[in-house]
Amino acid sequence: MAGGLDIERLDSVFKSRPDILKDIHKAADSPSRVQLFNKIASFVYEQIGDQQSTSSSLKRRRVDIEPSQNGTTQDATAPTTIEDVASENILLEIKDISVSIPQRKKFELCFTPKHIYARVPGTTTPLPSIVYAWKDIEYAFYLPVPEKSQVQHNYILFPRNSFSLSKSGTPTEEPLVFTVSAAAPKPGSIGGPNAAAASAVSDSYTTLFHWALNKCLQAAKNNVQIVAADPTKFHSKVRQPHRPKEPAVHVKAFRGSKDGYLFFLETGILWGFKKPLLFIPLDKIAAVSYTSVLQRTFNVVVEVYTGEAGDNETTEEIEFSMLDQEDYGGINGDYVMKHKLQDRSMADQRKAKRELAENAKGKKDADGEGEDANGDAGEDGMTELEKAQLEAEQQLQDEEDEDEEDYDPGSEGESEGSGTSDEEDDDDDDAAEDDEMDEDDE
């Protein structure tokens, strides 16, 4: 087009980058710039045309991937070996990627028509423990790495049934987790036949991996979408000291003795980033309960369906502890109630705690210190259940302390000379119990 931009060619070249097209239209404010943009579009168009003419059949295989393309139905269902994966054409390779699960090390990530796998730099053999078939990926996430002064994100790819629980409470399969920075890939870190196409979307690692993952999943007829945390739908009320102006989309929690982070996402609840990583889809959640409600912390118990599809009877409870009280309102209001999850905090299996709470409430009401009859929180911001449970637990602890004080070591027949030693032991025990209570409060 002599008098203006070659719209047809520009659209053909930059159809995957509408942002670039938009910028070109804005910048094309003089004949010289229009001519320059048209020359660039023509050059890129010719390069793409040359690649297509020399390897049209190969490119067709890269785009239109069928599960049974390598042979008969028997080939498609046969187990895939490492040799099979290694023999596949590598479409794209990205170097110096920090993998944290299943193995913590920097690897090269390779994209083939059927698989994504990691390999040690300088080698050509896939690592058997880090090979994932595109058709088997069931969930994909893009989440910020918590408590980092510089912005980093984790990509998490869960294979099918990785959320299922074994008797030990451990997922049957491990996901792939790797970390990327907010910077652009270094020169020379992208290779493979699709490197030229990838360079057009390599403004950052995020744009690169989103493009590559989506292309490969779509080609494998897998409609999995990459889910990111949305601070407008859920975020923690606890301020991040390292980035105070940025809301945290995670909540600190423990699973057993391991500390980690909970992400309340549109598709479910994810706990990471220590092994075993766990994702609980919303349709697998039977109910949510709040337990061990103290002044500063509380626990969340998620009841999960563990049976086969359609089996809504077999369940297992997963407990996350030591969540900050500031996050209770967001979790309960912005997530549990919004997604209409059942709250079983007062279920039969927690009847003992309920009775203790009611007894404590009755004592408070008698003293004139209870909450309003409608259950609203008091001046200190704690709800009736939280206050009652706290006092009930404190009452039990006081009774245990009194029993220990009434115990007389001398009545066991010890000599009088051992009295000093016994008193010192009792002091040590009391100090240890105080330390344990302090740790619980924290």
Order of alpha helices (4+ residues) and beta strands (2+ residues): alpha-alpha-alpha-alpha-alpha-alpha-beta-beta-beta-beta-beta-beta-beta-beta-alpha-alpha-beta-beta-beta-beta-beta-beta-beta-beta-alpha-alpha-alpha
